[in-house]
Amino acid sequence: MIRRALLSSALLLPFAARGQPVRPQSGRKGFYDGGTKQRAVRFAGSGGVTLAGTLLLPIKSELQKVPGVVLVAGSGPTDRDGNNPLAPERIDLLKQLAGLLAEAGIASLRYDKRGIGASTPRLKGLLEEEERFVSWDNFVGDVVAAHAELLRHDEIKPYATALLGHSEGGLLALAATPQIAKHKPYALVLAATPGRPFGEILRGQIARSAPALSEGVQRVIASIRETGHIPSGLPKELEAVFPTYAGPFLQRLMAFDPARALAALDQPCLVIHGGADRLIVPMEDVQPLIDALGKRKVSGEAVVFPSVSHNLKLITWPTDAGFGGQVAPAVAGKLADWLKTALGA
């Protein structure tokens, strides 16, 4: 079942999954309803790196097992809280999502990506070593490792977990789900995740924001697809977009078709986007995911929230980029309600 809705801030449609059993709720509702506890974790990621993260648990996990969600950060040097030093202000998206999930009775694990924060720093040496460190397979493997770490904690229900990926993190969640062999995630949330291959998304972003660079970007994309390496001698304005060590990663990323990957999965899925997203544009970049939901035999829902940014924050004026502030109330409510229903919180 698919419900595609454009919601105003005053309207939220309830999620009701056909054919999904209603899991029993705790008989001790009201006891230990509020409060959280936090646990610092360190665990092995793909290729022997160490990943550092935060497990946030609702306090009722001291009495009973609770559902759990792995939060997967988006692109660039984004840390476990969803902050990026290249952004003009704090975003705290993943930290805020963790908090609202805990309030809904759901635990979450968020982690610093490899090379970021307290995780193993990026190798700086031979180009081949740097390329291997940030390979697509390693990033996907880190999501698999984070899900295994979530399950390692006794407070988590092994049959009631989910992956929630933001932006590029949604692509990694899509790629990681089939690789999780035991206790697969029961549900999947794709937040501001592109439905078209990355090369198409990047061309559109450059055409909108820096059209003078479009021809050069086209040549770089073609070279990466053919060789798996970043061409030398790029102008400075493209060096930040195409770091020298990112060639193999970008080659695999451009070859990944998110809509096809989603169509092949059998997890209930929520697709959410901001109507004011300037990076992943509704409906052009979103529609392939909605079409993929329609090809599946399991429940799914796609929602586009007006006046909400790429970082799921409310846009208050036309030039607002939507970095700061809290997660938009309509988005927060939808996420909590959908995951509580899907995971039986």
N, C-alpha and C positions, 0 to 999 in steps of 0.2 A: 504494500500500500504506500502510496506517495501522496503527501499533501504539499503543494507548492503555494506559498502564501506571501503576499506583501503586507506586512503588518504595520499598523500605526502604533504609537506608543501606548494607546489605550486598549489595544486588542491583542490578546494572545490566544491562539487556538490550542486546546489541549492535545497532547499526543496520546493516541490509543493504538497499540500495536495489535493487529488481528493475529490470532493464532499463537500469541505469546502467553505463556502461563503467568498468572499473577502469583508472585512469590509472597509467602507469608511475611507479615510485618511483625516487628518485635512486640511481644506482649507486655513489655515494660516501657511503653511509650510515655514520655513525660519525665522519666528518670534519666538523669545525665543528658538531658536534651541539649544543653549548651556547653560551650567550651571546647578547646582544642589542645592537643599536645604535639610538639614538634621534635623530630629526631634527625640529627645529621647522619648521613650515610655516605659510605665510600664503597664502590664496587668495581669489579673488572669489566671494562668495556671490550669492544672488538680489538683484536690485535695486541692485547696486553696492556692497553692504557688503563689508567684509573680515572673513574668518573666520580665526581663529588655532587651530592644532591641533598634535598630536604624532603623528608617524609612528614606530611602533615595529616594528623589523625583527629577525627572527632573524639571527644572525650568518652563517648559511650563505647568506644572500642575497648575500653577496660573491662566491659561487661559482656560484649558480644562481638563477633566478627562483623566487619563492615565491607562494603564494596570498595574498590580502589581504581584509580585512574592514573595512567602515566601521561604527564604533560610534556609535549615535544615542542621545543622552541623553533622559531622561524630562522630565516637565513642570516648570514653575517655573524659578527661577534656578539651574539645574543646570549645572555647568561640565564641561569635557572629562574630568575624572577621576571624574565622578559625584557630586560634592559639592554640597550645597545649604546656603546660610547659614541657612535656616529649620530645618534638622535639628539635633538636639541634639548630634550628634557627627559625626566624619568617616565617610563611607561608602566612598569610593574604589572604587566598584563598577566603573566603566569602566576605571580604571587597573589594577585587579586582573584584569579580563577580558583586557585587552591583554597583560598579563604571561603569563597562562596560554596564550593563543594563540601568543605568541612561543615559548614552550617547546615547543609542538606544531608549530613550523615554519611558522607563519602570521603574516604581518604585519597590522598594524591601524592605522587612522587614526581618531583621536578628536579632536573639536574643541569649542571654546567656542561655544555657540549665540549668535546675534545678540543684542546687548545684554548679554552675559555675559563676564566675564573679560577676555581680551586682544582679543576681537573688537570690531567697531564698537559703541560704546555705544548704548543706546536713545535715540532722539530725544525731546527734551522741548520741546514747543512746541504747535502747533495739534493739537487732538484728532485731526483727520483724518490728519495726518502720523504721529502715534503709532500710530494704528490700521493704517495702511498698512505701517509698519515691522514690526509683529508680525503681519502677515496670515498666514493658513493657507498661501496659495500661496507666500509667501516662505520659510516654514519648510520646506515640501516642496522648493522649489527649492534650498535650502541642502543638503539631503541629496543631490540630484542633483549639485550642484557638488562636494561632498565625494567622491563616487564618481569623478567625473572627475579630481579631484586625486590620488586613490589611483592611478589608472591612469597618471598622468603620470610616475610614478617607474619607472625602468627595472627595478627589482628585482621588480616585480609581474607575475605572469602575468595577462594581460588576460582570459583565458577562465576564470579560477578565482577569482572574487571573490564576496563575499556582503555583505548588509546585516544587521546585528544591532541591533535596536531594543529598548530597555528601556522598558516601560510606554507612555507617550505616544509615545516614540521608535519603538515598533513600529508605531503608526498612521501616523507619518510615513514609515517605511520602506515600508509597504504602499502608500501613496499615491504615493511617489516611484518605485517600481520600474517602472510602465508608462511613466514619462516619460523613462527612460534609454534613449536611442535606439541608441547604439553600445556594444558589449560589455556587454550587460545583466548584472546580477548572476546568478551561476549558482545561488545558494542564498539562503535567507532564514531568519533566526532571530527569533522573537517571544518575548521574555522578559517575563513578568508583564504582558502586553499584553491589554487588555480585548477581548472578543469581541462585546460589545453596544455600541450607540451611546453616546456620552459622556453625554448627558442622563440615560439610564437608570442609568449607573454612578454619576453624581453624586448622583442621588436616593437611591440605595441607601447611598452613603457617609454622606450627611447623616442618613438615617434611623437608621443604626447609631451614629453618633458624636455627633450633636446633633439629636435628634428634635424639639426645640422649634423648630428653624429650618426644618423641612421645608416648612411652608406658604409661608413667605416665599421659599424657594428655588424652589418650584414656580412662583410668580408671576414671578420673575426669569427662569427658563428660558423660560417662555412669551413673555415680552417680548423676549428675545434672539432667539428663533426668528422672531418676527414682524417685528422692526425691525432686527436686527443691531447693536443698541447696548445698553449697560448702562443700565438706568433710574437716574435720579437719586434722591438721598435714601435710599440703602440704609443700614441699620443698620451700625455699625462692624464687627460680627462677620461681615458678609457682604462687606465691602469687599475683604478679602484674597482671598476666593474669586472675586470678580468685579471685577477692576481696571477702571477707567473706559475704558481704551484697548483692552480685550480683546474688545469686542463682536463685530466682524466675524470674528475668529479663532474665537471660541466658536460662533458661528452655523454656520460651515463645519464645525467639529469635531463639533458635535451632528448634523449632517446626514450625516456619514461613517459608513458601515456597514462595520466591519472584516471581518466574516465574508463579506459579499458581495465585498469587495475581494480577500480571500484566495482565494475560490473561482474568481475570474477569472484568477489568476496560474498560470504553469506552472513555477515554480521549486520544486525540492525545499524542504520547509519543516520546521523543528523548532519546536514550540510547547512552552515550558517555563514552569511555574508553581510557586510555593511553596504547600504545603498550609496554611501558617500566614499566608498573605497576608491582611492586613486591609483592603486597598484594592480589590484585584481578587480576588473571592472564588471559589475553586473550589467546586462546579463550575458554579454559576449564571452567573458572568461568563465562564467559560472554554469552556463547552460549544458555543456557536455557532462558535468557531474549529475545534473538533474535528469538528463536523458539516460545516464547509466543506472540511476536508481530505478527507472522504469523498466529496465531489462532484467531486474532481479526478482526473485520470488519471496524476498524477505522485506520486512517493513523498512521504510525510510521516509525522511522528511527533509525538505529544503525550505529555508526561510531567509528572506532578504529584509533587513531592517533599515528603514529610511533614516537618514541623518546620522548614520553610524560609520565610523572610519575603519580603515584596515586593521587597526588595533582594538576594534570593538568598543571604542569610546564614542560618546555622543558629540556630534559636531554642533557647535553653538553659533557659529557665524561662517560665512562663505570661505574665508581664508584660513579657518581653523584646520590644522593638519590632523587633529585627533590623537595626539600622543598622550597627553596628561589626563588627569581625572580618573574617575572610577569607570569600570565596565558599565556600559549602558544598561539601565534597569531592565529593559525589555529583553536584552540578550542574556543577562544574568538569570532572569526568571525562566526563560526558555531552557537554558542549559541545565539548571537545577531540576526543573520539572521533568525534562526528557530523561536525564540520567537516573533520577530517582525511580521513574517508571521502568526504564530498561534494565536497571541493575537491582531493583528491589530494595532500595534503601529505606 
